[in-house]
């Protein structure tokens, strides 16, 4: 696993072919898999049904063939961060009349080979960033969110992992140290609440 930093993400988005910038941004800011994003239809973008826009992931598209997602947990509703909403708004200007949200610039269906060989490698080369496969957009989303302190359960839901254990197995080293080190977060929290003085004053002296 070799995720990008957010500075590298921004540099890649500056260098990628403008026709594929929304596609690349959605990958980075949702952690969505290739088959899942390639299979998205405009009917899967829920910008009116909920209080904030969301995406329904319920199928895949791999080399032109629609199929089911990998697991039951892979069928999910994911939140759209602001960069995702902006990317999809931009994509609507490019491809709003198509059934699928993302297509090649000639209108043909997306496929992983086209993105990797024609778009991705060129963008990394232009950004002068060492090559990493497109799957790293998924790992980058996870590490960016976890490092920022987002709840790991939310990250699990966004990625469609079947269990929290998978998150810990893959991304434990990115969990901020302050959230899991020495109990100070707990002590700081209860000391803010005067009602809890009796809990931490068991021996007649306030814990330091």
C-alpha positions as CSV (number, residue, x, y, z in Angstrom):
1,X,0.0,0.0,0.0
2,X,1.4,3.3,-1.0
3,X,-1.2,6.1,-0.7
4,X,-0.8,9.6,-2.0
5,X,-0.6,12.7,0.2
6,X,-3.3,15.3,-0.2
7,X,-0.8,17.6,-1.8
8,X,-0.1,14.9,-4.3
9,X,-3.8,14.4,-4.9
10,X,-4.2,18.1,-5.7
11,X,-1.2,18.0,-8.0
12,X,-2.5,15.0,-9.9
13,X,-5.9,16.7,-10.3
14,X,-4.1,19.7,-11.8
15,X,-2.3,17.5,-14.3
16,X,-5.0,15.0,-15.3
17,X,-6.8,15.5,-18.7
18,X,-9.6,17.9,-17.9
19,X,-12.2,15.6,-19.4
20,X,-11.3,13.0,-16.7
21,X,-10.7,15.4,-13.8
22,X,-14.2,14.8,-12.3
23,X,-13.8,11.0,-12.6
24,X,-10.4,11.1,-10.9
25,X,-11.6,13.5,-8.2
26,X,-14.6,11.2,-7.3
27,X,-12.2,8.3,-7.0
28,X,-9.9,10.2,-4.6
29,X,-12.7,11.6,-2.5
30,X,-15.0,8.5,-2.2
31,X,-12.6,5.5,-2.2
32,X,-14.8,3.9,-4.8
33,X,-13.6,0.9,-6.8
34,X,-13.0,1.0,-10.6
35,X,-15.9,-1.3,-11.4
36,X,-18.2,0.7,-9.1
37,X,-17.5,4.1,-10.4
38,X,-17.6,2.9,-14.0
39,X,-21.1,1.4,-13.4
40,X,-22.6,4.6,-11.9
41,X,-25.6,5.9,-13.7
42,X,-27.2,9.3,-13.2
43,X,-30.1,7.6,-11.4
44,X,-27.6,6.5,-8.8
45,X,-26.7,10.1,-7.8
46,X,-29.2,11.2,-5.1
47,X,-29.0,14.9,-4.9
48,X,-32.6,15.5,-3.9
49,X,-33.6,12.5,-1.8
50,X,-31.4,13.2,1.2
51,X,-30.4,16.4,3.0
52,X,-27.0,16.2,1.4
53,X,-26.1,14.5,-2.0
54,X,-25.3,10.8,-1.9
55,X,-24.4,8.1,-4.3
56,X,-26.0,4.6,-4.4
57,X,-23.5,1.9,-5.2
58,X,-25.5,-1.2,-6.3
59,X,-23.7,-2.7,-9.3
60,X,-20.4,-2.8,-11.2
61,X,-19.3,-2.4,-14.8
62,X,-16.3,-4.3,-15.9
63,X,-15.2,-4.2,-19.5
64,X,-18.7,-3.3,-20.6
65,X,-20.5,-6.0,-18.6
66,X,-22.8,-5.1,-15.7
67,X,-22.6,-7.2,-12.6
68,X,-23.2,-7.4,-8.9
69,X,-21.0,-5.8,-6.3
70,X,-18.5,-8.0,-4.5
71,X,-20.4,-8.4,-1.2
72,X,-23.7,-7.4,0.4
73,X,-21.8,-4.7,2.3
74,X,-20.5,-3.4,-1.1
75,X,-24.1,-2.3,-1.8
76,X,-24.2,1.0,0.0
77,X,-25.2,4.6,0.0
78,X,-22.1,6.9,0.4
79,X,-21.8,10.5,1.3
80,X,-20.6,13.1,-1.2
81,X,-18.0,15.4,0.1
82,X,-17.9,18.9,-1.4
83,X,-15.2,18.0,-4.0
84,X,-17.4,15.1,-5.1
85,X,-20.5,17.3,-5.5
86,X,-18.5,19.8,-7.5
87,X,-16.9,17.1,-9.6
88,X,-20.3,15.6,-10.5
89,X,-21.8,19.0,-11.3
90,X,-18.9,19.5,-13.7
91,X,-19.4,16.0,-15.1
92,X,-23.0,16.8,-15.8
93,X,-21.9,19.6,-18.2
94,X,-19.6,17.1,-20.0
95,X,-21.8,14.0,-20.0
96,X,-25.2,14.8,-18.6
97,X,-27.1,13.3,-21.5
98,X,-25.6,9.8,-21.1
99,X,-27.0,7.0,-19.1
100,X,-23.7,6.5,-17.2
101,X,-22.2,9.3,-15.3
102,X,-18.7,8.6,-16.5
103,X,-17.7,7.7,-20.0
104,X,-14.7,8.0,-22.2
105,X,-14.3,11.4,-24.0
106,X,-15.7,9.7,-27.1
107,X,-18.9,8.6,-25.3
108,X,-17.8,4.9,-25.0
109,X,-18.1,3.1,-21.7
110,X,-15.2,3.5,-19.2
111,X,-12.9,0.6,-18.5
112,X,-9.9,0.2,-16.2
113,X,-7.3,-0.3,-18.9
114,X,-8.3,3.0,-20.6
115,X,-8.1,4.9,-17.4
116,X,-4.8,3.4,-16.3
117,X,-2.9,3.5,-19.6
118,X,-4.3,6.6,-21.3
119,X,-5.2,8.9,-18.5
120,X,-3.6,7.9,-15.2
121,X,0.0,7.2,-16.2
122,X,0.1,10.4,-18.2
123,X,-1.2,12.4,-15.2
124,X,1.4,11.0,-12.8
125,X,4.1,11.6,-15.3
126,X,3.1,15.2,-15.8
127,X,2.8,15.7,-12.0
128,X,6.3,14.1,-11.6
129,X,4.9,11.6,-9.1
130,X,6.2,8.0,-8.9
131,X,3.8,5.6,-10.6
132,X,1.3,3.8,-8.4
133,X,-1.7,1.8,-9.7
134,X,-5.2,3.4,-9.6
135,X,-6.3,1.3,-6.7
136,X,-4.2,3.7,-4.6
137,X,-7.0,6.3,-5.0
138,X,-9.0,4.0,-2.7
139,X,-6.3,3.7,-0.1
140,X,-5.6,7.4,-0.3
141,X,-9.2,8.2,0.5
142,X,-9.1,5.9,3.5
143,X,-5.8,7.2,4.9
144,X,-6.7,10.9,4.3
145,X,-10.0,10.4,6.2
146,X,-8.5,8.4,9.1
147,X,-5.5,10.7,9.5
148,X,-7.9,13.6,9.7
149,X,-9.7,11.9,12.6
150,X,-12.9,10.7,10.8
151,X,-14.7,7.8,12.5
152,X,-13.4,4.5,11.3
153,X,-16.9,3.1,11.1
154,X,-17.8,5.8,8.6
155,X,-14.7,5.0,6.6
156,X,-15.7,1.3,6.6
157,X,-19.2,2.3,5.4
158,X,-17.8,4.5,2.6
159,X,-15.5,1.8,1.4
160,X,-18.0,-1.0,1.7
161,X,-15.8,-3.2,3.8
162,X,-17.5,-6.1,5.6
163,X,-16.0,-5.4,9.0
164,X,-14.1,-2.9,11.0
165,X,-11.3,-5.5,11.3
166,X,-10.5,-4.9,7.7
167,X,-10.0,-1.2,8.3
168,X,-7.7,-1.9,11.3
169,X,-5.8,-4.5,9.3
170,X,-5.2,-2.2,6.4
171,X,-5.0,1.3,8.0
172,X,-4.2,1.0,11.7
173,X,-0.9,2.8,11.3
174,X,-2.7,5.9,10.0
175,X,-5.0,6.2,13.0
176,X,-4.0,9.3,14.9
177,X,-1.9,8.4,18.0
178,X,-3.9,10.7,20.2
179,X,-7.0,8.5,19.8
180,X,-5.5,5.3,21.0
181,X,-2.4,5.8,23.2
182,X,-2.6,6.3,26.9
183,X,-6.1,7.2,28.2
184,X,-5.5,10.9,28.4
185,X,-8.5,11.6,26.0
186,X,-10.8,9.9,28.5
187,X,-9.4,11.7,31.5
188,X,-9.5,15.1,29.8
189,X,-13.1,14.4,28.9
190,X,-14.4,13.6,32.3
191,X,-12.4,16.4,33.9
192,X,-14.5,18.8,31.8
193,X,-17.6,17.6,33.6
194,X,-18.0,18.6,37.2
195,X,-20.5,15.9,37.8
196,X,-17.8,13.3,37.3
197,X,-15.5,14.7,40.0
198,X,-16.6,11.9,42.4
199,X,-15.4,9.4,39.8
200,X,-11.8,10.8,39.5
201,X,-11.6,11.9,43.2
202,X,-11.9,8.4,44.6
203,X,-8.9,8.8,46.9
204,X,-9.5,12.3,48.0
205,X,-7.2,13.9,45.5
206,X,-8.1,15.1,42.0
207,X,-6.3,13.1,39.4
208,X,-3.6,15.1,37.6
